[in-house]
Amino acid sequence: MQITFYKYQGAGNDFICIDDLAGTFPGDDHERIRRICDRHFGVGADGLILLRPSERNHFAMVYYNANGVPGSMCGNGGRCLLAFARDLGYVTEEEKIVFDASDGEHEGRFTAEHLVRLKMQDAGRPRKAGRGYFADSGSPHHVEYVDNLKDVDVDKRGRALRDHEMYAPGGANVNFVKVEKDDSLSIRTYERGVEAETFACGTGSVASAMVHCFLGNTKDVFTINARGGKLNVSFTCRDGLFTDVWLEGPAAYVFKGEIRR
């Protein structure tokens, strides 16, 4: 079987994007997806995304983690899929784009600064969880503050928290956050499904900004400094509830190739 794929990245969070409007990709072959995402024996990516048809919107997003298992919402993946759909000519930068994902409908926009904006779902108030906080931004996230982000053993500490009993049975993504300014956070994220640190995490950036606002910060627009680049998060927060949530950042084409197996 020959499959044409496109590689995209958003702040270093990289994805294999496949045009599957015909519905021919074997999405139930999780081992094949895992091999394709493998960085040593496959293309290499944090996840694989299928662009599939939608009955009422522009398209549907079907997302798989790097381990081959269907995943929850991926913010940077959604932004990369918007760029992918634009590059294939399915949408234009001028129109309001709406697509389906695992957690419902999402709106996308392109900015004059060549950034891609993605509207996330409304979210409830974070809650205390061990030494950190839990927030659901479309995917479950643990957010923990640190003073020295550089020296954090993200893989070791992240793996322990990801599998902690308080997040059983599904686990959670884990974010270590350092406050730079009231409206600026630096972040490192351990992603479940990848089972390692990634260069950026969109839903993790959103969750971290929500936690910081919930704890008393009055800002509603944040710059998130990830290892792979900067992301912007904005929302409206009232009584600990978050609406009009937007994730913004770069989404770039990397290369095109073929898989022949």
C-alpha positions as CSV (number, residue, x, y, z in Angstrom):
1,M,0.0,0.0,0.0
2,Q,1.4,3.4,-1.0
3,I,0.4,6.4,1.1
4,T,1.3,10.0,0.4
5,F,1.9,12.0,3.5
6,Y,2.9,15.6,4.5
7,K,5.0,16.6,7.5
8,Y,4.0,19.7,9.4
9,Q,5.2,21.2,12.6
10,G,3.8,23.8,15.1
11,A,6.5,25.2,17.4
12,G,8.4,21.9,17.0
13,N,5.4,19.7,17.7
14,D,5.5,17.6,14.5
15,F,2.8,15.7,12.8
16,I,2.2,13.4,9.8
17,C,-0.8,14.7,7.9
18,I,-2.7,12.5,5.4
19,D,-5.5,13.5,3.0
20,D,-8.0,10.7,3.7
21,L,-11.1,12.2,2.2
22,A,-11.5,9.0,0.3
23,G,-11.5,7.0,3.6
24,T,-8.9,4.5,2.4
25,F,-6.3,4.8,5.2
26,P,-6.4,1.8,7.6
27,G,-7.1,3.8,10.8
28,D,-7.7,0.7,12.8
29,D,-4.2,-0.6,12.2
30,H,-2.7,1.0,15.2
31,E,0.6,-0.9,14.9
32,R,1.1,0.5,11.4
33,I,0.5,4.0,12.7
34,R,3.0,3.5,15.5
35,R,5.6,2.3,13.0
36,I,5.0,5.3,10.8
37,C,5.5,7.7,13.7
38,D,8.6,5.9,15.0
39,R,11.6,8.3,14.6
40,H,14.1,5.4,13.9
41,F,12.1,3.1,11.7
42,G,9.4,5.4,10.2
43,V,8.8,9.0,9.2
44,G,9.0,10.2,12.8
45,A,6.4,12.4,14.5
46,D,4.5,13.2,17.7
47,G,1.3,12.1,16.1
48,L,-0.5,11.2,12.9
49,I,-3.6,13.2,11.6
50,L,-6.1,12.1,9.0
51,L,-8.1,14.8,7.2
52,R,-11.5,13.2,6.6
53,P,-14.9,14.4,5.3
54,S,-17.5,16.0,7.5
55,E,-21.2,16.0,6.9
56,R,-21.7,19.6,8.0
57,N,-18.3,21.3,8.3
58,H,-15.2,21.8,6.1
59,F,-13.6,18.5,7.2
60,A,-13.0,16.3,10.2
61,M,-9.8,15.7,12.2
62,V,-8.9,12.2,13.3
63,Y,-5.8,12.2,15.5
64,Y,-3.5,9.3,16.6
65,N,-0.8,9.6,19.2
66,A,2.7,8.4,18.3
67,N,2.0,5.1,20.0
68,G,-0.7,4.4,17.4
69,V,-3.6,4.9,19.7
70,P,-6.4,7.4,18.9
71,G,-5.8,10.5,21.0
72,S,-7.8,13.3,22.6
73,M,-7.8,16.8,21.1
74,C,-4.4,18.1,20.0
75,G,-4.1,21.8,19.7
76,N,-1.0,22.2,17.7
77,G,-2.1,19.2,15.5
78,G,-5.4,21.1,14.8
79,R,-3.5,24.2,13.8
80,C,-1.2,22.1,11.5
81,L,-4.3,20.5,10.0
82,L,-5.7,23.9,9.2
83,A,-2.5,24.8,7.4
84,F,-2.5,21.5,5.6
85,A,-6.1,22.0,4.4
86,R,-5.2,25.4,3.2
87,D,-2.2,24.2,1.3
88,L,-4.2,21.5,-0.4
89,G,-6.7,24.1,-1.5
90,Y,-9.7,22.8,0.5
91,V,-10.0,26.1,2.4
92,T,-8.8,29.7,2.0
93,E,-7.2,32.0,4.6
94,E,-10.1,34.5,4.2
95,E,-12.9,32.2,5.2
96,K,-14.1,31.1,8.6
97,I,-13.1,27.4,8.9
98,V,-15.0,24.9,11.1
99,F,-13.9,21.3,11.5
100,D,-14.9,18.3,13.6
101,A,-12.6,16.7,16.2
102,S,-12.8,14.2,19.0
103,D,-14.1,16.8,21.4
104,G,-16.5,18.6,19.1
105,E,-16.4,21.5,16.6
106,H,-13.4,23.9,16.3
107,E,-13.1,27.2,14.5
108,G,-9.8,28.1,12.7
109,R,-8.5,31.4,11.4
110,F,-5.3,32.7,9.7
111,T,-3.7,35.9,10.8
112,A,-2.0,38.7,8.8
113,E,1.2,37.6,10.7
114,H,1.1,34.2,9.1
115,L,0.0,32.5,12.3
116,V,-2.8,30.0,12.7
117,R,-5.5,30.4,15.4
118,L,-7.6,27.6,16.8
119,K,-10.6,28.1,19.0
120,M,-10.7,25.5,21.8
121,Q,-13.6,24.2,23.8
122,D,-14.9,26.0,26.9
123,A,-13.3,24.7,30.0
124,G,-14.2,24.3,33.7
125,R,-12.2,25.4,36.7
126,P,-8.9,23.7,37.4
127,R,-8.5,21.7,40.7
128,K,-5.6,21.0,43.0
129,A,-3.8,17.8,42.3
130,G,-0.9,16.8,44.5
131,R,1.8,19.4,44.2
132,G,0.2,20.8,41.1
133,Y,-3.2,21.4,39.4
134,F,-5.4,19.5,37.0
135,A,-7.0,21.2,34.0
136,D,-8.9,19.8,31.0
137,S,-8.3,21.9,27.9
138,G,-9.6,19.2,25.5
139,S,-6.9,16.8,26.8
140,P,-6.2,16.2,30.5
141,H,-3.2,18.1,31.9
142,H,-1.3,18.2,35.1
143,V,0.4,21.6,35.7
144,E,3.2,22.0,38.2
145,Y,5.2,25.2,38.9
146,V,9.0,25.0,39.2
147,D,11.7,27.6,39.9
148,N,14.3,26.1,37.6
149,L,12.9,24.7,34.4
150,K,16.2,23.8,32.8
151,D,17.1,21.2,35.3
152,V,13.8,19.4,35.5
153,D,14.0,15.7,34.5
154,V,10.9,15.9,32.4
155,D,10.9,12.3,31.3
156,K,11.4,10.9,34.7
157,R,9.1,13.2,36.7
158,G,6.6,13.5,33.9
159,R,6.3,9.7,33.5
160,A,5.7,9.3,37.3
161,L,3.0,11.9,37.3
162,R,1.4,10.7,34.0
163,D,0.8,7.3,35.6
164,H,-0.1,8.6,39.1
165,E,-3.1,7.0,40.7
166,M,-4.9,10.4,40.8
167,Y,-5.1,10.3,37.0
168,A,-6.0,6.6,36.7
169,P,-6.9,4.9,34.5
170,G,-6.2,7.1,31.5
171,G,-3.3,9.2,32.8
172,A,-2.6,12.8,32.0
173,N,-0.1,15.0,30.2
174,V,2.3,16.7,32.5
175,N,3.5,20.4,32.2
176,F,6.3,22.0,34.2
177,V,5.9,25.7,34.2
178,K,8.1,28.7,35.2
179,V,6.6,32.1,35.5
180,E,8.5,34.7,33.6
181,K,6.0,37.6,33.9
182,D,2.4,37.9,34.8
183,D,1.5,37.3,31.1
184,S,4.5,35.1,30.1
185,L,5.1,31.4,31.0
186,S,7.9,29.0,30.0
187,I,6.9,25.4,29.7
188,R,8.2,21.9,29.2
189,T,5.7,19.1,28.6
190,Y,5.6,15.3,28.9
191,E,3.0,14.0,26.5
192,R,1.1,10.8,27.1
193,G,0.9,8.7,23.9
194,V,4.3,10.0,22.9
195,E,5.6,9.0,26.3
196,A,8.4,11.5,26.2
197,E,8.9,15.3,26.3
198,T,7.8,17.1,23.2
199,F,9.0,20.5,21.9
200,A,5.6,22.1,22.4
201,C,2.1,21.2,23.4
202,G,-0.9,23.3,22.5
203,T,-3.5,21.9,24.9
204,G,-0.7,22.0,27.6
205,S,-0.1,25.6,26.9
206,V,-3.8,26.4,27.2
207,A,-4.1,24.4,30.4
208,S,-1.1,26.1,32.0
209,A,-2.4,29.6,31.2
210,M,-5.8,28.6,32.6
211,V,-4.2,27.4,35.9
212,H,-2.2,30.6,36.2
213,C,-5.3,32.8,35.7
214,F,-7.3,30.6,38.1
215,L,-4.7,31.2,40.8
216,G,-5.3,34.9,40.8
217,N,-3.5,36.3,37.8
218,T,-5.7,38.9,36.1
219,K,-4.3,38.5,32.6
220,D,-6.3,36.9,29.9
221,V,-3.7,36.9,27.1
222,F,-0.5,34.9,27.6
223,T,2.7,34.2,25.8
224,I,3.8,30.6,26.3
225,N,7.5,29.9,25.7
226,A,8.0,26.2,24.6
227,R,11.2,24.6,23.6
228,G,10.2,24.8,19.9
229,G,8.8,28.3,19.9
230,K,6.2,30.7,21.2
231,L,2.5,30.2,21.4
232,N,-0.2,32.6,22.4
233,V,-3.2,31.8,24.5
234,S,-6.2,34.0,25.2
235,F,-9.6,33.5,26.8
236,T,-12.4,35.0,28.9
237,C,-12.4,33.8,32.5
238,R,-15.4,34.4,34.9
239,D,-15.7,32.5,38.2
240,G,-13.0,30.1,37.2
241,L,-14.8,29.1,34.0
242,F,-13.1,29.7,30.6
243,T,-14.8,30.7,27.4
244,D,-13.7,32.1,24.0
245,V,-10.5,30.2,24.3
246,W,-7.9,30.6,21.5
247,L,-4.6,29.0,20.8
248,E,-2.3,30.8,18.3
249,G,1.1,30.1,16.8
250,P,3.1,29.0,13.8
251,A,2.2,26.0,11.7
252,A,4.6,25.1,8.9
253,Y,5.0,22.6,6.1
254,V,8.2,20.6,6.4
255,F,8.2,18.0,3.6
256,K,6.1,15.5,1.5
257,G,6.8,11.8,1.0
258,E,5.5,8.4,0.3
259,I,5.1,5.3,2.6
260,R,5.3,2.0,0.7
261,R,4.4,-0.7,3.2
